Amino acid sequence: MKHTDFRADISNIKTILEEYKWGFSVIKELIQNSNDSESSELIFGFHEPDAGFRHSLLRDCPSLFVINNGKFTAKDAYAINEAISSGKDDKLTTGKFGIGLNSVFHYCEGFFYAASAIKGSFRNIDMVAEKDYGFYERTLNMVTPWDSSAPKNPYRHWQLELEQNWNADRQEIVRLLDPYIRDMTDWFIVWIPLRSKKMINEHDCIIDEFWEDSSDKIIMSLFCDINYAMVSYILPMLHSLHKVKFVNKSQIEAEIVHSAPRIPRLKEIENCYLKKKRIIDSLQGEVILKTGSVIRRVEYFLKQDIALSEDVLDLYNDIKAKGHKILPPHVGILMVKNTGSNSKDKFKFHYSNTLPLSDKNDLIDAKYNLFLHGCFFVNSRRQYFDLALKDNQQTEKQREAKWNQDQIGRASCRERV
């Protein structure tokens, strides 16, 4: 979808990239998107340039690809194209394709998405004009801040190439990834052409990080033991996703499987609120991590509380009434045993908002990692959440801090007696 002020969008993306680190932060966002789409399986992969494509970015650039087996809806098609708009702030929202998706621009100037089908109708989305239905209905499309017909845009030809070749290039993606998607009823693919000097040709770009200069760094930022371990810690926090694979040039580098995801789905949590029912769950299990011939078993214990504080419920209902999406308030403590750690530190504690806010290097050093897992108000870059109650005024910030404090109180042992 054409962006009227592509320079503002690019400036906004650069600001986001300063706070969203590359590597695991990108993986974490794509895992979140897949879980939100009710996917059970996710595949990260790398592919060399392929002459079978017609679009120059697909044909000439090595690429990362991400596959999940979730449904892709008309609302998703709109959201993924709006994710890069400047000024967007999703600190309250949940669901697929928020600000965090911009983290992929560490690697590219634009990415493609393909879907087995688009569920639903664009006629039910007020923000989509009838003249734009054809654009959104494509089952292969490109998302880039450079989508502008402005004369100063050096990459105007990318959208022209897409319009002429999207159907043929979609068929080529399906052919290349057939071994992974052939048994999926639904599938969704993100294809990320890695930024190269050839494609930029000395024009402006979002950041100066090129495949030719950083190929080993780029591959190791994604395909590494630290990331595989981190994914094994994350899976118990997810209600749907339970299998993640990393594939490099058709070789499976790692497979992480959680056999029994059992935390409540969002609809189940919302039903608890409708029925004014409090639930406290104690769950334990293990995640299997396979890398080559090595198998690790990651044990965990999760205590979760779906709470019914009146202050929290009032804020939740107010936000819902304004049309925002937000997770119902719930909180848990997750303990994960790190069998591969030689650290003297026995425990490390981490804040999470569905997924950890911590840097990955802080998550592999201790024998046990404790995660405060749940729904919190975080800043728009998902770096922290505020607990400070500075005065007695009922400002929005005060209510958010009260929400966070209430959730943390319910996660403590004294609140569970």
C-alpha positions in Angstrom: 0.0 0.0 0.0 1.5 3.3 -1.0 2.8 5.5 1.8 2.3 9.2 1.3 5.3 10.2 3.4 7.8 7.5 3.0 10.6 9.5 4.6 8.6 9.8 7.8 8.0 6.0 7.8 11.7 5.3 7.3 12.7 7.7 10.1 10.1 5.9 12.3 11.6 2.5 11.4 15.1 3.7 12.2 14.0 4.8 15.7 12.4 1.5 16.3 15.5 -0.4 15.2 17.6 1.5 17.8 15.5 -0.2 20.5 14.6 -3.6 18.9 17.9 -5.4 18.6 18.5 -7.7 15.7 18.8 -11.5 16.1 16.7 -12.9 18.8 14.4 -9.9 19.1 13.3 -10.6 15.5 12.7 -14.2 16.3 10.7 -13.3 19.3 8.4 -11.0 17.4 7.8 -13.6 14.7 7.1 -16.3 17.3 4.5 -13.9 18.9 2.8 -13.3 15.5 2.6 -17.0 14.9 1.2 -17.8 18.3 -1.4 -15.0 17.8 -2.5 -16.6 14.6 -3.2 -19.9 16.4 -0.3 -21.6 14.6 1.1 -24.8 16.0 4.3 -24.9 13.9 6.9 -22.3 12.9 9.9 -22.7 10.6 12.8 -20.2 10.2 15.0 -20.8 7.1 17.7 -19.4 4.9 17.7 -19.6 1.1 20.2 -18.6 -1.6 19.3 -16.4 -4.5 17.1 -18.2 -7.0 16.9 -17.5 -10.8 13.4 -18.9 -10.9 12.0 -15.6 -9.5 11.1 -12.6 -11.7 11.1 -9.8 -9.0 14.7 -8.5 -8.7 14.8 -8.7 -4.9 13.6 -12.3 -4.9 15.8 -13.3 -7.7 19.1 -11.6 -6.8 19.2 -11.6 -2.9 19.8 -14.3 -0.4 16.8 -14.5 1.8 15.4 -15.5 5.2 12.0 -17.1 5.2 9.5 -17.8 8.0 6.6 -20.2 7.7 3.7 -20.9 10.1 0.5 -22.9 9.7 -1.9 -20.3 10.9 -4.8 -18.6 9.1 -4.3 -15.3 7.4 -7.4 -13.0 7.4 -8.5 -9.8 5.6 -7.8 -7.9 8.8 -4.3 -9.4 8.9 -3.6 -8.3 5.4 -4.6 -4.7 6.4 -2.6 -4.8 9.6 0.6 -6.1 8.1 0.6 -3.3 5.6 -0.1 -0.7 8.3 2.5 -1.9 10.7 5.2 0.3 9.3 3.2 3.6 9.3 4.8 6.4 11.3 3.1 7.3 14.6 1.7 3.9 15.2 1.8 3.0 18.9 0.5 -0.5 20.0 1.5 -0.5 23.7 -2.2 -1.5 24.5 -2.8 -3.8 21.6 -2.2 -7.4 21.0 -2.4 -9.6 17.9 -0.4 -10.0 14.8 1.7 -7.4 13.0 2.3 -4.6 15.5 5.3 -2.3 15.9 7.6 -5.3 16.6 7.3 -6.5 13.0 9.5 -3.5 12.0 12.4 -5.4 13.6 12.8 -7.4 10.3 14.1 -4.2 8.7 17.4 -4.9 10.4 17.9 -7.3 7.6 16.0 -5.8 4.6 14.5 -2.8 2.8 11.2 -4.6 2.3 9.8 -8.0 2.8 7.2 -10.2 1.0 4.4 -12.2 2.5 2.5 -15.0 0.9 -0.6 -16.9 2.1 -2.5 -20.1 1.2 -5.6 -18.0 1.2 -7.1 -14.8 2.7 -10.0 -15.5 5.0 -12.9 -13.0 5.3 -13.8 -9.9 3.4 -12.3 -6.5 3.1 -15.8 -5.0 2.9 -16.0 -5.4 6.7 -12.9 -3.2 7.2 -13.8 0.5 7.3 -10.3 1.7 6.7 -9.9 -0.1 3.4 -11.3 1.8 0.4 -13.0 -0.3 -2.3 -10.5 0.9 -4.9 -7.8 -0.8 -2.8 -9.4 -4.2 -2.6 -7.3 -5.6 -5.4 -4.1 -4.7 -3.7 -5.0 -6.3 -0.4 -6.5 -9.4 -2.0 -3.1 -10.5 -3.5 -1.8 -13.7 -1.9 1.7 -12.4 -2.5 2.5 -8.8 -1.5 5.4 -6.6 -0.5 5.7 -4.4 2.6 8.2 -1.6 2.4 8.4 2.0 3.4 9.7 2.7 -0.1 6.3 2.0 -1.5 5.8 5.5 -3.0 5.5 6.9 -6.5 7.3 10.1 -5.4 10.0 11.0 -8.0 12.7 11.1 -5.2 12.0 7.4 -4.3 14.9 5.4 -5.8 13.0 2.1 -5.6 9.7 3.0 -7.4 10.3 0.0 -9.7 9.9 -2.5 -6.9 6.1 -2.1 -6.9 5.9 -2.2 -10.6 7.8 -5.5 -10.7 5.4 -6.8 -8.0 2.3 -5.9 -10.0 3.6 -7.6 -13.1 5.0 -10.7 -11.5 3.3 -11.4 -8.1 1.4 -14.5 -9.3 4.4 -16.2 -11.0 6.6 -15.4 -8.0 4.1 -16.8 -5.6 4.1 -20.0 -7.5 7.9 -20.1 -7.3 7.8 -19.6 -3.5 5.3 -22.4 -3.2 7.5 -24.7 -5.3 10.7 -23.9 -3.3 9.0 -24.4 0.1 6.8 -27.3 -0.9 8.6 -29.8 1.4 7.6 -27.6 4.4 4.0 -26.6 3.5 2.6 -29.5 1.6 1.0 -31.1 4.7 -0.3 -27.7 6.0 -4.0 -27.0 5.6 -3.2 -23.2 6.0 0.1 -21.5 5.7 1.6 -18.1 5.9 5.1 -17.1 4.7 7.3 -14.1 5.3 10.2 -13.9 2.8 12.9 -11.4 3.7 15.4 -10.5 0.9 18.6 -9.6 2.7 19.9 -6.1 2.1 22.7 -6.2 -0.5 24.9 -3.5 -2.1 23.7 -4.7 -5.5 20.0 -3.9 -4.8 20.9 -0.6 -3.1 23.3 0.6 -5.8 24.5 3.5 -3.7 21.0 4.9 -3.0 19.6 5.6 0.4 18.7 2.7 2.6 17.2 2.2 6.1 20.5 1.1 7.7 24.0 0.4 6.4 24.1 -3.3 7.1 24.8 -5.3 4.0 24.9 -9.1 3.3 28.2 -8.7 1.5 29.9 -7.3 4.6 28.1 -9.2 7.3 27.0 -12.6 6.0 28.4 -14.6 8.9 27.1 -12.2 11.5 23.6 -12.3 10.0 23.5 -16.1 9.9 24.9 -16.4 13.4 22.4 -13.9 14.7 19.6 -16.3 13.9 21.1 -19.8 13.7 22.9 -20.3 17.0 22.6 -22.4 20.1 21.7 -19.4 22.3 18.6 -18.7 20.2 17.6 -22.4 20.2 17.8 -22.5 24.0 15.8 -19.2 24.2 13.0 -20.6 22.1 12.8 -23.7 24.4 12.2 -21.3 27.3 9.5 -19.4 25.5 7.3 -22.2 24.3 5.7 -23.0 27.7 4.4 -19.4 27.7 2.4 -19.9 24.5 -1.1 -21.2 24.2 -0.9 -22.4 20.6 2.7 -22.7 19.1 4.5 -25.8 20.2 7.0 -26.7 17.4 9.8 -24.5 16.0 12.4 -25.5 13.4 15.5 -23.7 12.1 16.5 -24.7 8.6 19.7 -23.5 6.9 20.0 -24.5 3.2 17.5 -27.4 3.6 19.4 -28.8 6.6 17.5 -28.9 9.9 19.8 -27.1 12.4 17.4 -27.3 15.4 14.0 -28.6 16.3 12.3 -27.5 19.5 9.1 -29.3 20.6 6.7 -28.6 23.5 4.4 -31.6 23.5 1.6 -30.2 25.6 0.9 -26.4 25.5 -1.7 -26.0 28.2 -2.0 -22.4 29.2 -5.5 -21.0 28.5 -6.2 -19.5 25.1 -7.3 -15.8 25.1 -11.0 -16.7 24.5 -10.8 -19.0 27.6 -9.4 -16.2 29.7 -12.1 -13.8 28.4 -14.8 -16.3 29.3 -13.4 -16.3 32.9 -14.1 -12.6 33.1 -17.6 -12.9 31.7 -18.4 -15.6 34.3 -16.4 -13.7 37.0 -14.4 -16.9 37.6 -10.9 -16.9 39.0 -8.5 -19.7 37.9 -5.2 -20.7 39.4 -3.3 -23.3 37.3 -0.2 -25.2 38.2 1.4 -26.7 35.1 4.7 -28.6 34.6 6.3 -30.3 31.7 9.3 -30.3 29.4 10.5 -29.0 26.1 12.6 -31.2 23.8 15.5 -29.4 22.0 17.2 -31.4 19.2 20.4 -30.0 17.6 22.0 -32.6 15.3 22.4 -35.8 17.4 22.2 -33.9 20.7 18.9 -34.0 22.6 18.2 -31.7 25.6 15.2 -31.8 27.9 14.2 -28.4 29.3 12.0 -28.8 32.4 9.6 -26.1 33.6 7.0 -25.3 36.2 4.3 -22.7 35.6 1.9 -21.2 38.2 -0.7 -19.0 36.6 -3.4 -16.7 38.1 -6.3 -15.3 36.1 -7.3 -12.5 38.5 -10.4 -10.5 39.2 -9.3 -7.3 40.9 -12.0 -4.5 40.6 -9.4 -1.8 39.7 -7.9 -4.0 37.0 -11.3 -5.0 35.6 -12.4 -1.4 35.4 -9.4 -0.4 33.3 -9.7 -3.5 31.2 -13.4 -2.7 30.4 -12.6 0.9 29.7 -9.9 0.0 27.2 -12.2 -2.6 25.5 -15.0 0.0 25.3 -12.7 2.3 23.3 -12.2 -0.4 20.7 -8.6 -1.3 21.7 -7.4 -4.9 21.7 -5.9 -5.9 24.9 -5.2 -9.2 26.7 -7.4 -9.8 29.8 -5.3 -9.4 33.0 -3.5 -12.6 33.9 -0.2 -13.4 35.5 2.1 -16.3 36.2 5.5 -17.4 37.4 7.4 -19.7 35.1 10.5 -21.5 36.3 12.8 -23.1 33.7 15.8 -25.3 34.4 18.8 -24.6 32.3 20.7 -27.9 32.1 23.5 -26.4 30.0 24.6 -23.6 32.4 27.9 -23.6 34.2 27.2 -20.3 35.9 27.6 -19.7 39.6 24.3 -17.8 39.6 21.5 -20.1 40.7 18.5 -17.9 39.8 17.8 -15.0 37.5 14.5 -13.1 37.4 13.0 -11.6 34.3 10.0 -9.5 33.4 7.8 -10.6 30.5 4.9 -9.3 28.6 3.7 -12.6 27.1 7.4 -13.0 26.0 10.6 -12.0 27.9 11.7 -8.3 27.8 15.2 -9.4 28.8 18.2 -9.5 26.5 19.0 -13.1 25.5 22.5 -13.1 27.0 20.9 -12.6 30.4 18.7 -15.7 30.0 21.3 -18.4 29.5 23.7 -17.8 32.5 21.7 -19.0 35.5 20.8 -22.6 36.5 17.2 -21.5 36.8 15.4 -18.7 35.1 12.2 -17.2 36.7 9.9 -15.3 34.4 7.1 -13.0 35.6 4.8 -13.9 32.7 1.5 -12.2 31.9 -0.2 -9.1 30.6 1.4 -5.8 31.5 1.4 -2.3 30.2 4.8 -1.8 28.6 6.3 1.1 26.7 5.7 1.0 22.9 9.1 -0.6 22.3 8.4 -3.4 24.8 11.5 -2.6 26.9 10.0 -2.1 30.4 6.8 -1.4 32.3 6.1 1.3 34.8 5.4 0.5 38.5 5.6 4.0 39.9 2.6 5.5 41.6 3.6 9.2 41.8 0.5 10.8 43.1 -3.2 10.0 43.9 -4.6 11.3 40.6 -6.5 8.8 38.5 -4.5 9.5 35.3 -4.2 6.8 32.6 -0.6 6.3 33.6 -1.5 5.8 37.2 -4.1 3.2 36.3 -1.6 1.4 34.1 0.9 1.3 37.0 -1.8 0.1 39.4 -2.6 -2.7 36.9 1.1 -3.7 36.8 1.4 -3.6 40.6 -1.7 -5.7 41.1 -0.5 -8.3 38.6 2.9 -8.6 40.4 1.1 -8.8 43.7 -0.9 -11.8 42.5 2.3 -13.5 41.3 3.8 -13.4 44.7 3.5 -16.3 47.1 1.5 -14.4 49.7 -1.3 -13.7 47.3 -1.7 -17.4 46.4 -2.4 -18.6 49.9 
